Amino acid sequence: MSDDPGQMLLIYDDPSDQRSLSLDDASSTEESPDETTLSLEAVHNAIPYLGQIFLTHDAAYEFYSTFAKRCGFSIRRHRTEGKDGVGKGLTRRYFVCHRAGNTPIKTLSEGKPQRNRRSSRCGCQAYLRISKLTELGSTEWRVTGFANHHNHELLEPNQVRFLPAYRSISDADKSRILMFSKTGISVQQMMRLLELEKCVEPGFLPFTEKDVRNLLQSFKKLDPEDENIDFLRMCQSIKEKDPNFKFEFTLDANDKLENIAWSYASSIQSYEIFGDAVVFDTTHRLSAVEMPLGIWVGVNNYGVPCFFGCVLLRDENLRSWSWALQAFTGFMNGKAPQTILTDHNMCLKEAIAGEMPATKHALCIWMVVGKFPSWFNAGLGERYNDWKAEFYRLYHLESVEEFELGWRDMVNSFGLHTNRHINNLYASRSLWSLPYLRSHFLAGMTLTGRSKAINAFIQRFLSAQTRLAHFVEQVAVAVDFKDQATEQQTMQQNLQNISLKTGAPMESHAASVLTPFAFSKLQEQLVLAAHYASFQMDDGYLVRHHTKLDGGRKVYWVPQEGIISCSCQLFEFSGFLCRHALRVLSTGNCFQVPDRYLPLRWRRISTSFSKTFRSNAEDHGERVQLLQNLVSTLVSESAKSKERLDIATEQTSILLSRIREQPVSSLALRDISSSVQRNF
């Protein structure tokens, strides 16, 4: 900033221009300016001077703007004047400091909220006046007035660039920002990428984060009807490129888009194997259109979240939820999930009961817990943290009886009898009670790590602010990115050395069949099984911890049929045998986990392999699954030494050559092809 509070006191005025310097004076007089020049030093410093000539008034504006930026302020066009008479046109223009003039006082309208923002205008008198001259048919503009006296502080060079007049986003940058928006990255990430691309230091782009947000907001200010048409066109375009892409929509009474649901080909393929347990997350809204957003996600055999579908609803009522569930099962060829986890939503609960009567409905713990502060914080005050700790203690109890007793004690001690949320949860205890409440449920889908992974995936395409028509494409980019990341995680897991903790043949067998993620879950139960004692009874086995003298779990085992079940029902809810059943199998000299208790969804079968594994012939499917198990065992055993790996590589190459020499039945190909088409 200038050391002088006067801020570069320079005032020049053509004496022949008979008018006041007041910027509010609207008078106009004829001028016959004298040619006035300043020193060469002033010219070299590019300071405006009286008599300076410009070919156009725009050229004068650009010159003055450059001067202003160097001094620490910006300018704006203030007033134009013209001569009397027909055809005379514009004869004089004024450019003033951006802080010139004063903001008029707004007239308050009764009942209408006013937005009184602080103004930067302070009556600054700095200005530049140019006048039009026409001689011998040529036109030019000459400076006839100039004052550079400011009544405010001027900005430093590193500050002046933040003035609105000097912030602009080029067309090329706008295209890049729109592309970034479609990929779901945040505005901060966009700014950093553009800084790296342009090789500028952080904060030195010719625009700010606010400018980018305003630009993205302008993309959304379109006619809703045009937006809906663009969305449907986008879906149809994707459908033409990929016939396996599916979407459904409904129109309201005014033929406006009401509900929209869609799913991608890769999502439908993943659902074929991993759609037994689904999380339906309805806790988000798409800010671009202010519509509730529902997302179907699951967990694959490597413990990685996988995307199944999306739905946008105009209203959150029974009719809308029912339509969403119908659309989803339609995408999945009528296959409903065995278990679905949702938020605590009574309309959604009723819709699931009507549309998916055979599906077990449970509450998704991370969605429910996320609402606890708004439900209980105000009523409990300082006791909220104590109550939450007690809730988590109940959450990890294994006994239904202990849970019920602890629930009643919790309600009594914290005075929650009249809390409607507690009462609703208790009324929904079929969704809330054990074993659904266990942290083992769905192999960790309710665990913190799993919920964070799913939420991170969802936020990837929610963080961007874009048009509705681009949202379906934006989600596709996120899903494709997730699919690629999943393949990388799968490879990383398969390259990890699996550590056997018990040395039991049952553990070694499970390690050769299950994915590393799934094996780690079963291994936990195998290790714990050694701490339990089993007692044979007339109708099965009683299994309890070696330190307990009573209680325990009832296990029923029919060795001839290969059937085993436990009263804890862990396998029914997670797909893993529990410690109690494993203890009984070990007692009965069983050295392998029965094949039926190593479900396909947890085996070493990749997503890409599952895309081709669609045959309806059970015999063919069983043989393919057996071959997959053999290959998994081959890889596991071969990796134990270099010699084994060399032999396996050599022999596998020979076997593969022999297989390729065998002819392929055209009838078999046709059967498999038709089966694949039916499943899609």
N, C-alpha and C positions, 0 to 999 in steps of 0.2 A: 504494500500500500504506500501511497504518497506520504512523505513526512509532513507536508503542508496540509492543514485542514481544509484550505481552500481548494485543493485538488486541481492543479493545473489551470489557473485562472487565465483563460484565453478567450477574448471576445472580439470578433471582427464583424463589422456590419457595413454594408454599402450605404453611404450617406444619401445616395439618390433614391434609395428604396424607402419611401416615406411611410413607415408603419411602426407600430410599437413592437417591442421584443416579447410582449406577453404572449405565451403560447395559447392562451384562451381567447385571444382577439381574433375574430373571424373576418376582419376588414381586409380588403385587397386594394392595392394601389398600383398604378403604372410605374415601372422602374426604367431608368436608363443608366445601368451600372457602369462605373468606370473600371477599367482594367487595373486591378490591384494585385500585386505579387508580393510574396514574402521572400525571405532570404533563401539561398540555395540549401542551407542546412535544414530549414523547415521542409523544403520539398523532398530532400533526401530521407527525412524521417517520416515521410508520408503523412504529414499533418494537413488537414483540409485548410484551404486559404481562399480568400475572396478572389473571384475571377477564375477559379479553377474550372476547366471545361470538361464535360463528359458528353459522350455521344447519345446516351440514353439515361433516363432517370434510374433504371435498374442498375446501370454501371455505377452511378453515384451512390446508390444504396449499398452495393457490395464494397465499395471503397470505404465508406463511413463505417460499415460493419466490421471490416478488418481493423480499422483504426480503433474502434471501440473495444474490440476483443483484446487488442494489445494493451489498452489502457486499464481494462478491468471492469467494463460494463457492456451491456448490449443495447441495441436500438430497436425501435419499431416505427412504422409509418404512422404519422399523426394526422395530417390534414392535407387536403388538396384544394386548390383554388383555380378559378378560371375567369376569363373576361366576359363582360356582358356582350350579348349579340349572338346571332346564329352562326354556328360553325367555328367559333373561336376556340372552344375546347380547353383543355388543361394548360395552365400557364405557370403554376407554382406548386412545389411540394415541400413538405416539412418532415424531417426525420428527427426523432427525439429519443432521449434516454429512456430505458425501459421503466425507470422510476418516476417519469414525468407525470404531472397531473395528480389528482386525488380521486379516491374511490367514492362514488356517490353513495349516500346512505340509502339502504334498501327500505322500501315501504313494507311494513309488516302486514301480512294478510292473516286475518283472524281464522284460526283453526288450521292454518297451513304451516308446517314446520319450516324454519328458515335456516339456511346454511351460511352462517356469517364467518367466512374464513378471513384470516388476517391478510391484508394487502401489503405489497411491497412498495406501492406508490407513495412518494413523499413530496411531490411538487417540485422535482428537480427541473432546472431551467436550461440544461444543456440541450443544444439542438443544432441541426444543419438545415439551411434553406437553399433550395436550388430553383432557378427561374429559367423558363424556356425562351430561347432566342431563335428567330427564323430570319435568315439572310440569304438572298439569291436562291431561294428554294430549298436550302439545307437547314436542318434543325439540330440544335445542340442545347445542352443544359449547362448553366453556369452557376457557381456558388455565389450567392448574394447575402448570405448571413451565416455566421458560425459562432457558437459559444460553447466552451468546454468547462464551465464552472458547475461543479456538482455539490449539492448540499448533503451528500452521504459519502461514506467510505467506499472506495473502489476495491475490487477484488484482486487477489494475487493471481498470477498466471495459472497456478495449479488449482484455483478455485473457480475461475471464470468459465471454464469448460462445462461446469454443471448448470449454467444458466440455460433455460429452455431454448433460447434462440440458437445456441451452439450445439444442441443435442439433436441428432438425427440418425435414423436407421435407414441405410441404403436398401435398394430393392434386393440386392444379393444377400444382405444380412437378414432381411425379412424372410426370404426363402429358406435360409438355413435355420432360422428360429422356428419356422413352421414345421420343418422336417424334424428338428429336435423335439418339438412338442408332441409329434405323433409317436415318438419312441418312448415317451413317458418320463423323460428326465426333468429334473427341477430347473427353475429359472437360474438358480445359483450355478448349477452345472453347465447350463447353456452359456452363461457369461464366461465361465472359466475356459470352456472349449473354444469360444470365439477369441478370447485373449491369446490362447496358445496358437490358434490358426493364424492370427494377425501378428504374432510375436510382439505383443505389447505387455507392459507390466500390469498387474492386477489393478483395476480401477481406472484404467486409461483408455477405455473404449469411448467412442463418441456418443454413447448413450448409457443409461443407467438401468438397474433392475426394474425400477418403476416404469420406465419407457417400454421395456419388454412385456411387463405384465399388462400395461395398457394396450399394447399391440395384440397380445393374445386375447384380451377381453374384446377387442374390436372384431376379432374373427368370429366371435359368438353372437354379435349383435346383428343377426339376420332374421328374416321372416321365418317364424316357426314352421309354416307350411313348406317353404322352400327347403328348410333344414330336414324335414321329414322325407321329402322327395329325394333329396341328396342321399340320405341314409339308405333308403330302399334301393336306390340305384347302386350304391356302393356294395350292398349285400348281393344284389343280382350280379354285379361285376365279378365279385369273388366266387359266386356260384358257377359262373361260366368258366372261370379258370380252374376251379376245383369242384367237380360235381358232388363230392362228399361233404362239402360245407353245407350246413343246414341252418335255416332261420325261419322263424314264425313271427307273425305280428297280428294285431287286431286294431280295428278302427272304431272310434266312438260314433255317436249318433250324428256328429257333424263331419264325418269322414276324416277326422284327424287321428294321427297316430296315438294309440293308447298304451299298448304293451308290445315289447320287443324281446325276443329271446333268440339266441344263436349258439352254435357250437362248431368247432373245427374238426377236420378229419382226424388229426392226431389225437384230439380229445376223445372222440368216439372210440378210436382204437384202444386207447388207454383204459377206457371205462369197461371194455369187454372183460379185462382181467382184474382191474383194481377198483371196480365200481361196487364192490360188496359193501363198503363203508364210505359214506359221503358226508362232507361238511357243507351245509348250505348257509353261507355267511350273508346275512341280510342287514348288517349293521352300517353299511356305507351308502352314500348318496353321490350321484354324479352331478357336480356343481354346474357343469356346462348347461344342463337342461333341468336341474332341480328335480330329478327323479330318483326314487329309491333304487338301489342296485343290489341284485342278488347274484352271488357267485357260487357255483358248485365246484368244490375241490376235493381231492383225496390224497392218499399216500401210496406211492408205488412200493415195489418189493425191496427197494433200496432205502426206504424211509424218506424219500424226496417228495415234496408236494407236487401233485399233477392237477392240471386244469381240466374241468369237464364241460363247463358252459357258463353263460351269462344271461341275465334277464334284467330289463328295465321296465318298471311299472309306474303307471300314472298315479294309482292309489294303492294303499296297503290295506286291502280288505279281503274277505274270504273269497270272493269271486276272482280277484286278481291272483291270489296265491294258488288257487285251484288251477287257473289257466297256466300259470308258470310251471307247476308240477306236471300237468298234462303235456306241455310242450317239451319238457325235459325228457320224460319217458318216451315221447315220440321220437326224439333225436336218437335215443338209445335202443331203438327197435322194440319198445315196450318193456324193456328190462328195468324194473325198479330196484333200488339198492336194498340190501338186507337190513342195513342200519343207516339212519340219517341223523346227524347232529345239527341242531339249530339253536338260535337265540330263544329266550323265553318270550314267545309271541303266541298268544292264545288263538288268533285267527289262523296263523300258520299251522299250529298244532291241529286245529280242526280240519284244515285243508289236507294235511298229510293223512289223517285218519280216513278221510273220504276218498282220496286219490291213490293212496298207497296203503291199503289195509293190512297187507302182509309185511310191511316194513316196520322194524322196531325203531321208535322215535326216542331219542335221548337228548338231553341238554348239552350243549358244547360249553365246557366249563370256562374257557377263556372269554367267551362272549358274555356270559352271565357275570363273572367276576368283574369285568370291565365296567359294569353298571353299578356295582356296590357302593362306590362313593356317593353317587347321586341318590341312591335309595336309602342309605343308612347313616351317612356322615352327619347330616343335620340333626337327626334324632338322637344319635349316640354321642356326638361331640367328642370329648377327649377319650371316651371309652371305645371309639371306633377301631383303633388298632388292636386293642385287647380282644374285641369281638371277632375281628378278622383272623387273628391267630387261633382262636377257638374254632372258627369255621374250618380252617385248614387242617386242624387236628382231626376234626370229624371227617373231613374229606379223605383222609388216608386210613381210616378204620376199615378193617376187613369184615367185621361182624355186623350184620344187619341189625341185630338186637342192640348192640352197643351204640350204633349210629342213631337208632330211634330214641334210645334213652338219652344220649348226649344232646340230640336235637331239642328234646323237651326241656332239658336243664338249661340249654343255651337261651331258649325263648323266655324262660322264667327269670333267669338271672339278669338278663339285659332288658327285660320289660318290653319285648317285641310282640306282645299278644295282638296289639292293634295295628301293627305294621302290615299293610296290604301286600307288600312284596314277599314278606316271610310267609304270609298265609297262602299266597298264590303258589309259592314254591312247594309248600307242604301239600297243597291240593294236587300238585303235579308230581307227587312223590313217585309215581310209577315211572316218571322220566328222570327222577332225581336220586332215587334210592339205590343202594348197592344191588348188584355189582357194577351198575353203570357209573357210579361215582368214583370208581377206582382209577388211580392214575395209570394203571396198565391198560385201560380201555382203548381198544383199537390201536394197540401197539404203540402207544405214545402220542396219538393224535391230540390228546388233551394236555400233553406235557408242555412246559414253557418253551423249550427249544423248538418243538414242532409248530406251536402256535406262532412263534416269531417268524419261522421260515415261511409259513403260509401268509401271514400278514405282510411280510416284506415283498412277497410276490404280488399280492393284491395292490400294495401301494405303488408298485412300479408303474402301473398304468392309470392309477387314480391321481398321481401327483401332477400329471400334465393337465393343462387347461386348453382344451381343443374343442372343435365342433363335434356334434353328434355323429355326423357322417364319417368323421375320421376315427371315432372311438373304436369301432369294430376293427378297423385296420390297426389301430394302436394296440389293442388287446392281442391281435394276431402276432404283432412284432414281439410283445412280451412273452407270449406262449412259445413262439419259435425260439426265443432266447433261452427260455426255461428248458425247453427240450434239449438244446445243445448243452446247457450246463448240466442237465441230468445225465447225459451220456458221458460227460467228463467225470462227474462224481462216481458214476458206475464203474468206469475204468479205474479210477483211483482206489475205490473200495476193493475191486478184484485183485489189484496189485499188492494190497496189504497182506502181510503175513498174519494168519489167524493163529492166535495163541490158545492152545487147549489147556484148560485148568484142572480138569478131573482125571484125564487120561482114560476115561471109560470108553469102550467101543461105541456106545450110544452117542457120545459127544462127537467122536470122530466121524461117524456116519452123518450126523446132522450137519457138520461143517462142510461136508462134500456136496450136500444137496441145497442148503439154504444160502441166501445172499449173506454177506458179512453183517449187514444191519439186522436181518432177521435172526441169524445165528446168535448174535450178541444178546438178543432178547431171550431166546430159548436157553442160552448158556447160563443166564442169571438164575433161571429156574432149576437147571441141572445142579448148579453149585449149592443152592438152598436145599435141594432134595436130600442131600447128605445129612442135614440137620434134623430130619424127620424120621419118626418110627412108624411102622405100619403093623397093624394087627388084623389078622384075618377073622372075619365074622361070617355068620350064616348067609347074609345077603350081600357080601362084598368085603371091603376093607375100611378100617378106621385109621386115618393118618393124622398125627398131631406132632407138634414140636417136641423134641426130646426133653425139654425142660418142663413141659406141661403134664399134669396128671389127669386132666379131664378135657372135655371138648374135642375139637378136631373136625376133619372133613370126611365125608363118606365118599368112597371111590368104588365104582362098579366096573368090573373087568370080565370080559368074556373072551378068553384067549383063542378059542376055536374060531370065533368070528372076527377077531382082531378089533373088538370094540371096547373102549374105555371111556368113562365119564366121571366127573368130579362134581360135588355139590357147590364148589366155588365158581364153576362155570367160566373159568378163565378162557378155555379154548373156544367156547361159543362166542365170546365177545372180542377176542384178540387174534385167534388163529394159532395160538401157542399152547402146548400142553403145560399144565401147572406143575409145581413142585410135588404136589400130592400124587398126581397120576404118574409122574416120572419115578417117584419112589416105589410105587407098586410095581411098575414095569421092571425096575431094577431088582426088586425082591423076587419077581417071577422069572429071573434069568432071561430077560429080554434084552438083546444086545443091539437092537436097532429100534429107532422110533418107527412105529407102524406107518406105512406109506400114506394112509388116509389122514394122518395127523401132521403131515408136512404139506400143507395146501399149496396149490400152484401159485397163488398170489405172493408167496414168500420164497419161491424157488429161484434159482439162478437162471431166469429166463428174461432176456432183455426186452425192452419195449419194441425194438425193431423186429425181434423174432416174433413177438406176439402179433405183429401186423399180418404175418403170413400164416399164423396158427389159428385157422378159422373153420376147420373141417367139422361137419356135424357128425361124421362117422366116429363113434366112440372108440372103436378098435384102432383106427388110424391115429386118433388123438393120443391114446394111451401109449402107442408104440413110439410116436414122436416124443412124448414126454419121457419115456424110458431112455430113448437115445440122448435126450438132453441131459438126463441125470448121469448117463455114462460119460458123456463129454465133460461134464463138470468134475466128475471123479477123476477122469484122465488128466485134466489140467491140474487139479489139486495134488495128485500123486506125482506128476511129472515135475512140478516146480520144486520138489524137495531136494533135487541134486542136479548137477550139470549133466551127468551121465544119463539119468532118466529123461531129462529134457531132450537130449540129442536123439535118443531112441524114439521117443514119442513123435518128435518132429519128422524124422525119417519115415517111420511107419505110417503116420497120418497122411503124408504126401503120397505114398504108394496107394493107400486105401482110397484117397480122394480121386486119384487117377482112374482106379478101377471103377469107382462109382460113376464117374463121368462117361465111361465107355458104355454103360448100360442104357438101353433105350427107355424113353419115357412114354407111357401109354397116353395117347390123345384122349381116351375116355376118362382116364384118371384126372388129367389136366382140366377137362371140361367140368367134371364133378366138383373139383376143388374150386374152380373159378366161379361156378354157380353158387357154391356154398358161401364164398367170400362176398359175392354180390348180395345175397340174402342177408348176411349179417351186417352189411353196411346200409 
